[in-house]
Amino acid sequence: MQNYLIKNIQIVNEGQISNADVLITKGRIEKIAPLITKTAIPVTEINGEGRHLFPGCIDDQVHFREPGLTHKATIATEAKAAVAGGVTSFMEMPNTIPNALTQELLEEKYVIAARTSLANYSFFMGVSNSNAAEALKTNEKKNEICGIKIFMGSSTGNMLVDNPNTLDHIFSNSEVLIATHCEDEEIIRRNLEKARATGRPLTAADHPIIRDEEACYESSLYAIQIAKKYGTRLHILHISTEKELQLFTNLFPLKDKRITSEVCVHHLHFTSDDYPRLGNQIKCNPAIKAPHNKEALWKALLDDRLDVIATDHAPHTWEEKNEPYEKAHAGLPLVQHSLSLMLYYHQQGRISLEKIAEKMSHAVADCFQIKERGYIREGYHADLVITDLRQPSIVTKENILFKCGWSPLENFTFPASITHTFVNGGMVYAEGVWNEGVMGRRLGFERN
């Protein structure tokens, strides 16, 4: 493995920005100092002048579609897109085919990733109404698996969990983090029937009316009530409404929270005003909603009621997205552009560079208790991203790396570029040049 010395770079880490050199050896950060002039071993020097160094982003919610849905994406294609965008680690969801509802099926995904993923990886154990005992075997692997995923709304296959007894059993016995998709299916069914009763063809603009704020709030409230009853470690994914924000607190540090939350980049960027332009391209669950929700989400992110930023990267083919509204698949491909989008909002004055590093790296590592990642610290794995805030980049079909080949951000110009990405000390991506000789590694966790 090559060793690297990044010279004279602005390090964005742990609430501050400082100019320093960073020495990477044997896959780890060996030394951070104002000036490193001598090294005991040969190194490749990288000039960081005028650029910023971030800890690699950790995306806690992606759908990479393998196995079973590889016409949409594979772990290899989407992990490569992630790395190009500065995401060095991901946690992937269990609604592949077959659903990851047994420990054996879950481990098969790790085998694929070990062989093909350029980024570091972990996979959630899935839950159905009938596999509680199997899902709870994850307790025996608490330092090897990111958590258990429960779809309390909007799922495919056999993964909608709406049996109160199953939910009670999982919440009362899980020793690992439970991540939930919260939407109330009964409310959604009623809203859909009401919309169909109008007799007009439904469009994407109906999506936030059918999958409305009440559906999200009632389901999130229910999950929190169960978690509080049993003291469960709960993480609610993709918060999309102003109303849900009253359920979360910023009165104590993240490390002391038993209930945490995630916001996705598309809910921070798009609103229902974008449906006339983008239609089914931005159809996703939970829905992108009215503008007041976006403004409330930004406020809650910055005051720490919302803990982490993710993508819920969910690629579908262009043909699947262009079906009539009710048949069109829900989900957006975003993992290649999440950090770039937040750098755009930094330029707009909405978020500091330090807060971006916190919400996309530090807080994710703390939330999931990831071992030796998420920070720029001596001794930690060298998962690092170099950005150039002076070099604009534009999203085009030619530079989209998702297998699906499209993005709702096509033709959007970012004010900054991701120039280099290091994964476990390997310079996997540098100025458009790839080194695909070293695969990512399975994430480890430090849980009592």
Residue pairs with C-beta under 8 A, 6 or more apart in sequence:
1 26
1 27
1 425
1 426
1 438
2 44
2 426
2 427
3 23
3 24
3 25
3 26
3 39
3 41
3 42
3 43
3 44
3 425
4 23
4 24
4 43
4 44
4 45
4 46
4 422
4 425
4 427
5 21
5 22
5 23
5 24
5 36
5 39
5 43
5 44
5 45
5 46
6 21
6 22
6 24
6 45
6 46
6 48
6 53
6 384
6 386
7 21
7 36
7 45
7 46
7 47
7 48
7 49
8 19
8 21
8 47
8 48
8 49
9 19
9 20
9 21
9 22
9 48
9 49
9 51
9 52
9 53
9 386
10 17
10 18
10 19
10 48
10 51
10 52
10 53
11 17
11 18
11 19
11 20
11 22
11 32
11 52
11 53
11 376
12 52
12 53
12 54
12 353
12 354
12 356
12 357
13 53
13 54
13 55
13 357
13 375
13 376
13 377
14 357
14 362
14 375
14 376
15 354
15 358
16 354
17 52
17 353
17 354
19 34
20 32
20 33
20 34
21 31
21 32
21 33
21 34
21 35
21 36
22 29
22 31
22 32
22 53
22 376
22 384
23 29
23 30
23 31
23 32
23 33
23 36
23 39
23 43
24 30
24 382
24 384
24 422
24 425
25 39
25 41
25 43
25 425
26 425
27 381
27 382
27 424
27 425
27 426
28 379
28 380
28 381
28 382
28 425
29 376
29 377
29 378
29 379
29 380
29 381
29 382
29 384
30 378
31 378
32 376
32 377
32 378
44 427
46 386
46 420
48 386
50 388
50 390
51 386
51 387
51 388
51 389
51 419
52 353
52 386
52 387
52 388
52 389
53 376
53 384
53 385
53 386
53 387
54 86
54 339
54 353
54 356
54 357
54 360
54 361
54 376
54 384
54 385
54 386
54 387
55 357
55 361
55 362
55 373
55 374
55 375
55 376
55 383
55 384
55 385
56 86
56 87
56 88
56 89
56 361
56 373
56 374
56 383
56 384
56 385
56 421
56 422
56 423
57 85
57 86
57 87
57 88
57 89
57 338
57 339
57 360
57 361
57 364
57 385
58 87
58 88
58 89
58 90
58 91
58 360
58 361
58 364
58 365
58 368
58 370
58 373
58 374
59 82
59 87
59 89
59 90
59 91
59 310
59 311
59 313
59 335
59 338
59 364
60 90
60 91
60 146
60 179
60 235
60 237
60 262
60 308
60 310
60 364
60 367
60 368
61 91
61 93
61 179
61 237
61 238
61 262
61 264
61 310
61 311
61 312
61 313
62 78
62 82
62 90
62 91
62 92
62 93
62 310
62 311
62 312
62 313
62 314
62 335
63 73
63 92
63 93
63 95
63 312
63 313
63 314
63 315
63 331
64 73
64 74
64 75
64 78
64 79
64 90
64 92
64 313
65 72
65 73
65 74
65 78
65 96
65 315
66 73
66 74
66 75
66 96
66 109
66 112
67 96
67 97
67 98
67 108
67 109
67 112
68 96
68 97
68 98
69 96
69 97
71 317
72 315
72 316
72 317
72 320
72 403
72 404
73 315
73 333
73 402
73 403
73 404
74 116
74 403
75 92
75 109
75 112
75 113
75 116
75 117
75 121
76 116
76 117
76 118
77 401
77 402
77 403
78 313
78 315
78 335
78 402
78 403
79 90
79 113
79 116
79 117
79 118
79 119
79 121
79 440
80 118
80 401
80 434
80 436
81 333
81 335
81 336
81 400
81 401
81 402
82 88
82 90
82 118
82 119
82 313
82 335
82 336
83 118
83 119
83 421
83 423
83 428
83 429
84 336
84 401
84 418
84 421
84 429
85 335
85 336
85 337
85 338
85 339
85 340
85 418
86 338
86 339
86 340
86 385
86 387
86 418
86 421
87 119
87 335
87 338
87 339
88 119
88 120
88 373
88 383
88 384
88 385
88 421
88 422
88 423
88 440
89 119
89 120
89 121
89 122
89 370
89 373
89 383
89 440
89 443
90 119
90 120
90 121
90 122
90 335
91 121
91 122
91 123
91 124
91 146
91 147
91 368
91 443
92 109
92 121
92 122
92 123
92 124
93 124
93 126
93 149
94 100
94 101
94 106
94 123
94 124
94 125
94 126
94 149
94 159
95 126
95 151
95 155
95 156
95 157
95 159
96 109
97 157
98 105
98 157
99 105
99 126
99 128
99 157
99 158
99 159
100 106
100 109
100 123
100 124
100 125
100 126
101 126
101 127
101 128
101 131
101 134
101 135
101 158
101 159
102 131
102 134
103 125
103 134
103 137
103 138
103 141
106 123
106 125
106 126
106 145
109 123
110 121
110 123
110 442
113 121
113 123
113 440
113 442
114 439
114 442
115 439
116 439
117 439
117 440
118 423
118 428
118 436
118 439
118 440
119 423
119 440
120 373
120 383
120 423
120 424
120 440
120 441
120 442
120 443
121 440
121 441
121 442
121 443
122 145
122 146
122 442
122 443
123 145
123 146
124 145
124 146
124 147
124 148
124 149
124 179
125 135
125 138
125 145
125 147
125 148
125 149
126 135
126 148
126 149
126 159
127 135
127 148
127 149
127 150
127 151
127 159
127 161
127 166
127 170
128 158
128 159
128 161
129 158
129 160
129 161
129 162
129 163
129 166
130 158
130 166
132 166
132 169
132 170
135 148
135 170
136 169
136 170
136 173
136 174
138 145
138 147
138 148
138 174
138 176
139 173
139 174
139 175
139 176
142 175
142 176
142 445
142 447
143 371
143 444
143 445
143 446
143 447
144 442
144 444
144 445
145 176
145 445
146 177
146 368
146 443
146 445
147 176
147 177
147 178
147 179
147 235
147 368
148 170
148 174
148 176
148 177
148 178
148 179
149 178
149 179
149 180
149 181
150 161
150 167
150 170
150 178
150 179
150 180
150 181
151 159
151 160
151 161
151 180
151 181
152 160
152 161
152 162
152 167
152 180
152 181
152 182
152 183
152 219
152 222
152 223
153 160
153 181
153 182
153 183
153 184
153 185
153 188
153 215
153 219
153 285
154 160
154 181
154 183
154 185
154 188
154 211
154 285
154 286
154 330
155 181
160 185
161 167
161 170
162 185
167 226
168 226
170 178
171 178
171 226
171 227
171 229
171 230
171 232
171 234
172 229
172 230
172 232
174 232
174 233
175 447
176 233
176 447
177 233
177 234
177 235
177 367
177 368
178 227
178 232
178 233
178 234
178 235
179 235
179 236
179 237
180 220
180 223
180 234
180 235
180 236
180 237
181 237
181 238
181 285
181 286
182 216
182 219
182 220
182 222
182 223
182 236
182 237
182 286
183 211
183 215
183 216
183 219
183 285
183 286
184 214
184 215
184 216
184 218
184 219
184 222
185 215
187 212
187 214
187 215
187 218
188 210
188 211
188 215
191 209
191 210
191 211
191 212
191 215
192 210
195 202
195 206
195 209
195 210
196 202
201 324
201 325
202 210
202 325
202 326
203 275
203 279
203 325
204 275
204 278
204 279
204 280
204 282
204 283
204 325
204 328
205 272
205 275
205 276
206 325
207 275
207 283
207 287
207 288
207 325
208 272
208 287
208 288
208 289
208 290
210 287
211 285
211 286
211 287
212 287
212 289
213 241
213 242
213 243
213 244
213 289
213 293
214 243
215 286
216 239
216 240
216 241
216 243
216 244
216 286
217 241
217 243
217 244
217 247
220 236
220 239
220 244
220 247
221 247
223 234
223 236
224 234
224 236
224 247
224 259
226 232
227 233
227 234
227 258
227 259
228 259
231 258
232 258
233 258
234 258
234 259
234 260
235 259
235 260
235 261
235 262
235 367
236 244
236 259
236 260
236 261
236 262
237 262
237 310
237 312
238 262
238 263
238 264
238 267
238 286
238 310
238 312
239 245
239 248
239 261
239 262
239 263
239 267
239 297
239 300
239 306
240 264
240 267
240 286
240 287
240 288
240 289
240 293
240 297
241 286
241 289
241 293
241 296
242 292
242 293
242 296
242 297
245 296
245 297
245 300
245 305
245 306
248 259
248 260
248 261
248 300
248 305
248 306
249 257
249 305
250 303
250 304
250 305
254 260
254 304
254 307
254 363
254 366
254 367
255 366
257 307
260 307
260 308
260 367
261 305
261 306
261 307
261 308
262 306
262 307
262 308
262 309
262 310
263 297
263 300
263 301
263 306
263 308
263 309
263 310
264 309
264 310
264 311
264 312
264 334
265 309
265 310
265 311
265 334
265 337
265 338
265 341
265 342
266 282
266 284
266 288
266 311
266 312
266 332
266 334
266 408
267 288
267 289
267 293
267 294
267 297
268 294
268 297
268 298
268 301
268 309
268 341
268 345
269 294
269 341
270 278
270 282
270 288
270 294
270 408
271 288
271 289
271 290
271 291
271 293
271 294
272 288
272 289
272 290
272 291
273 291
274 282
274 288
275 282
275 288
278 408
280 321
280 322
280 323
280 325
280 328
281 321
281 332
281 406
281 408
282 288
282 332
282 408
283 321
283 325
283 328
283 329
283 330
283 331
284 312
284 314
284 330
284 331
284 332
285 330
285 331
297 306
298 350
300 306
301 309
301 351
301 359
302 351
302 355
307 359
307 363
307 367
308 359
308 360
308 363
308 364
308 367
309 338
309 342
309 356
309 359
309 360
310 338
310 364
311 334
311 335
311 338
312 331
312 332
312 334
313 332
313 333
313 334
313 335
314 330
314 331
314 332
314 333
315 331
315 333
315 402
315 403
315 404
316 329
316 331
316 333
316 404
317 404
318 404
318 405
318 406
320 328
320 329
321 328
321 329
321 406
322 328
323 329
332 408
333 402
333 404
333 406
333 407
334 341
334 407
334 409
335 402
336 400
336 401
336 402
336 407
337 395
337 407
337 409
337 414
338 360
339 356
339 360
339 385
339 387
339 418
340 393
340 414
340 416
340 417
340 418
341 409
341 414
342 351
342 356
342 360
343 356
343 387
343 389
343 414
343 415
343 416
344 414
344 415
344 416
345 351
346 352
346 353
346 356
346 389
347 389
347 415
347 416
361 374
361 375
362 374
362 375
364 370
364 374
365 373
365 374
365 375
366 374
368 445
369 445
369 446
369 447
370 443
370 444
370 445
370 446
371 443
371 444
371 445
371 446
372 379
372 380
372 381
372 444
373 380
373 381
373 383
373 443
374 383
376 384
381 424
381 425
382 422
382 424
382 425
383 422
383 423
383 424
384 420
384 421
384 422
385 418
385 420
385 421
385 422
386 418
386 419
386 420
386 421
387 416
387 417
387 418
387 419
388 416
388 417
388 419
389 415
389 416
390 416
391 416
391 417
391 419
392 413
392 414
392 415
392 416
392 417
393 413
393 414
393 416
393 417
393 418
394 411
394 412
394 413
394 414
395 407
395 409
395 410
395 411
395 412
395 413
395 414
396 410
396 411
397 405
397 406
397 410
400 406
400 407
400 410
418 429
419 430
419 431
420 427
420 429
420 430
420 431
421 427
421 428
421 429
421 430
422 428
423 438
423 440
424 438
424 440
424 441
426 435
426 437
426 438
427 435
428 434
428 435
428 436
428 438
429 435
